[in-house]
Amino acid sequence: MVALIAENAKAGAYTREFDERYRRIAEEINALKEEQTEAGKN
């Protein structure tokens, strides 16, 4: 994710592609956190 942000900073623009990629990564992180929480309950 840091590499994605750095790449976008070099371009100097906030693009829809960046927004979409960031959103997908954030969703993936949240899903993994939920799975980890569920696994810890068992």
Secondary structure, 3 states (H helix, E strand, C coil): CHHHHHHHHHHCCCCHHHHHHHHHHHHHHHHHHHHHHHHHHC
